[in-house]
Amino acid sequence: MENNTTLLELLAEFNMVNIFTVLFIIGSAWLIIFLMERLIPWFAEKVPGRKRLLILSSVPFLRLLVMILAVGLIIPIVIKPTLQNLVAIFGVAGLALGFAFKDYVSSLIAGIVTIYEQPYRPGDWVKIDGAYGEVKSIGLRTLKMVTPDDTVVIIPHTKIWNTNIFNANSGHRDLQCIADFYLHPAHDAGKVRQKLYDVALTSPYTMLEKPVVVMVSEKPWGTHYRLKAYPVDGRDQFRFISDMTVRGKAALTRMDVKWVSQCCLTSF
């Protein structure tokens, strides 16, 4: 009973004027947002590219501003504007925001831990939750990664709590690259291994100070060669792998080596 009385004291006395005012504010806000989401993109298409992106990025901010203004106009109509009521409202709002922003706060704490432990740094090539790319910048809440396809990925630092972080170079320029070759088992493995070694050693991308390794393993479907080497610059890793693959394939073809067909690979 006391709770019902408190709730009634908190709410303002409603009449038809108040109801229509609230409905008018809600309808006006919806109409403004509706028009804004259609007119601003239309206008953005008429301006140059850089300004177009700037105009389009203002839509979420303006939409949020309209919603905040609408709520700010409705609250004094619905709630009695007394000091006690305002304290109660802000208390409830603060509690709700606390629950809503708990993940945000967790990301901030994870960001501080990241700065201290440095599981990744700008310039590192990392794989996080299926995304692989170069870390471009580290903020307090998120990191910005650019993938090999030139796609920007924003990842919250909270991933360090429950996700494996794969760091290919960990703050160093050394970044190992691997080219795979799948051959029919009827061949001279010693000559093939030496040929692949020479292919990596003569690549213009190879860092000669680091070792070149050819790993050989026999599979039910044939022989698997893994050519491991380091590029001079980690940013050239995909060019390096492509170079080793193309030149390695050409060298092995000249040796008249048979390749394992795709059907054999997929059957095992």
N, C-alpha and C positions, 0 to 999 in steps of 0.2 A: 504493500500500500504506500509505504514511504517512497519507494522507487518510482511508482507512478506519479506521486505528487511532485517529486523532484523533476521528473521528465516534463510534466506540465508546466512547472515553473521555468524550465529552461526554454521551452518553446514559446514563441510569440503568439498572441491571439490572432487567429486566422479569420479573415473575412474575404469576400469575393474580390476585393481590390488587390489584396495580397496575393491571392491565388493567380489572378490574371497577370499580375506583375511578374511573378516567378515564371509563369509559362511564357510570358513575352520575352523575358531575359534568356530563357533556354532556347526558345525559337530563334531569337535574333543571333545568339551565339552560333547555333547550328547553321543558320543561313550565311553568316559571315565566313565560317570555316568552309562551307560548301563552295561559296563563290571564290574564296581565296585559293583553294586547292585546284581550281580550274583556271582562274584568270592568271595567277602568277606563272604557272608553267607555260601558258599560252604567250604571255608577255616575254618570258625567258627565251622562247624560240626566236624572238625578233631581235635579240641583242647578240653581240659577239660571244665567242665560246667561253672565255674566262669569266666574263660578267654573267653569262648564262648560268654557270655552275654556282656562282655566288648567290644569285637570285633564287635558284632552286633550293639551296641550302637554308634559306631563310624561312621556308614553309613550315617545318616542324617548330621552330622558335615562335613564329607568329601564331600558330595553332595553339601552342601551350599558353601563350600570353592571353589569347582570347578566352580560353578556358579558365585561367586564373582570375581574370577580370569578372567573368560571369559568376564564378563561385563567390568572389568577394562582394558582389552586389546582392547575391541571394542570401548569404548568411545573416546580414542584419535584418532582413525581412522575416526569416524563419526563426531566428534566435533573438531572445530579449538581450539587447546590448548592455548588460550590466557587468561590473567588474568580476563578480563571482562566476557568471556564465562564461565570460571570455577566458578566465583562468582554467575552467573545466574543459573548454573546447581546445585550448592550446595544449593542455595536458594529454588529452586523448589523441590529438594530432601528432604530438611528439612521440607518443608510444607507437602509433601506427607507422610513423616515418622510421622509427627505430627498427621495426620488423622489416619494413620495406627496403631499408638500406643496409641490412646486415651483410648481404653479399658484397655490396660496395665497400663496406668497412673491411670485410675479409680480404678483398682485393688489395686495399691499401696496406694492410698488414703484410700480405704476401709480397707486395712490392718492396717493402722495407727489408724483408728477409732476402729477397732476390738481390737487392743492392749489396747486402752483406755477404751472402753465400756465392753469388755470381754463377748460377747454373747456366746462364747465357749472358752474352755481352753484345753490344753493337758490333756487327761484322761477323758474328758467328753464324754458321749454317746449322739450323736445328730442325728437328721434326717433333712437333707437339700435336697430339690428338689428330694425327693423320695429315697435318699440314707441314710441308717442308719448304724452307726458304731461308733467306738471309735476314737476320735481325737488323733493322734499320735504326730503330730508336726504342728506348725503354722509358716509359713514363712511370708515375707512382702507382697507377692502377693497371695499366696494360702495356703490352709490347706491340710494336708494329713490325710485321714481317712482310717481305716481298718475295713471292714465289718465283720459280723459273719462268712461269708464264706471265710475269709482270702483274700479278694480282696482289693487292694489298690485303693482308689478313691481320685483324686486330684480335689479340688473344689476352684475356685477363690473366693476371699473375696467379690467381687461385688454382690454375692447372698444376702448379708445383705441389699442391697438397695430395692429389690423387691420380696424377698422370705421369707416365714415364717421359722424361725429357732426353731426347737423343741429340747430342751435340757432336757434330762432325769434326770441328777443329778446336773448340774450347779456348778461344782467345789467341790461337796461334795461326800462322799462315799455312801450316801443314794441313792438308785435307786429302785423305786417301780416296782414289777413284778406282772403280772396278769395271772391267769389260769382260763379259761372259762369252764363251764359245762352246758350242755343243757339237761334238764330232762323233762319227761312226768309229767304233773301237778298232777297226782294222787299219792301223797306221803306226808309224814310228813315233812314239810319244816323246822320246828324247829330242828328236829333230823339231817336232812341233813346239815343244816347250822353249827351245832355244830361239826358234823363229819369233815366237810371241815376245820373248824377252827383248830381242833386237828391235821389234816394232815399237815397244814402249820406250826403249832407250833412245831411239832416233826421232821421237816425236818432238816437234818444236815447243810443245807445252810442258815437257817433262822437267821436273826439278831433279837435277842430276845428283844433288847432295843426299837425296833420300833413296832408299833401296827400291828396286823393282823386283817383284816377286810373282812367279807363275805357280799357282796352285792347281794340282791335277787330282781329280777324284773319279773313280770308276763307278758308273751307275748301271742299273739293269738295261737301260736304253742306249748307253754309249759312254763316252768320256766327256767330262765337264772340265773346262779350263777357265780359271779365273785369273785374269791379268790385273795385278794390283800395282799402282804407281801413284805418284804425287805430282800435281801440276804446280807450276811456279806461282800462279795466282788462283786461289780457291774459286774466284768468280768465273774462271775458265773451265770448271769441272765438266760441264756438259759438252763443251767443244772438245775437251781432252778425251772424254769417253767416246765421243763420235769419231774422233781422229784415230784412236786405237782400234775401234771396231772396224772402220772402213779399211784402214791399212792392214790390219790383221787378217781380215777376210780376204783381201786381195792377195796377201802373201801365202795364205793357206791354200787358196784356189790354185796358185801357181805350183804348189806342191802336190796337186791332184788329190787332196784330202776330201773325203766324202763327209757331208753334213748329215746330222740327224734330222729327220723330217719332223714337222710339228705334230703329226699324228702319234709318233712314237713318244714325244715328250708328254703329251696330254694323257696317254694311256697308263702312265705310271704316277 
